[in-house]
Amino acid sequence: MTIEDKASLDMIQRIQSIFLFAAFCFMVSLFFATTASLVTLDGEIYDFRLTGFYQTYQDATERVIRQVSLTLYGCLICGLNVITIFMYKRRVLQMRLCIYNIILIVGIMGLLMFIIHNVKRVDTVVYHLPVVFPAASAILHYLAYRSIRRDDLMVQALSRLR
């Protein structure tokens, strides 16, 4: 293993990479986890995920409404997150991408709430734990931003000492 390979491996193992990977896991889990369950006035139960509305029967689950825009928005956030993880050599760009991702995550949280609350003929909305995953992802992005900034300030201080 060369010194350059070891340096690359050390940079990926930094704490900000762990924060960004955890945020990525939270966002990917939104594609598969039920965010909210909606009970209609007729007594039908619909599960809401990032990919759309699903109706659950006794033994099967069927997608009733597809949310393409929300799915693409989630893919954009996940893709930007992966790019941010591997931009460890360009700390300033990595910090900017963290901020952009936080803004996108706040947007997807608002879009999730808007879609859930604008469904007609809903009697009850039951939120599940994954509804807080975007907020946790935004917090992890902020923590990654702070760690990247601290590293950048340390590198600048060391270069001034030379």
Secondary structure, DSSP 8 states (H G I E B T S, - for coil): --HHHHHHHHHHTSHHHHHHHHHHHHHHHTTTS--EEEEETTS-EEEEETTEEEEE-SS-EEEEEE-HHHHHHHHHHHHHHHHHHT-TT-HHHHHHHHHHHHHHHHHHHHHHHHHHHT-TTEEEEEE-GGGGHHHHHHHHHHHHHHHHHHHHHHHHHHHHH-
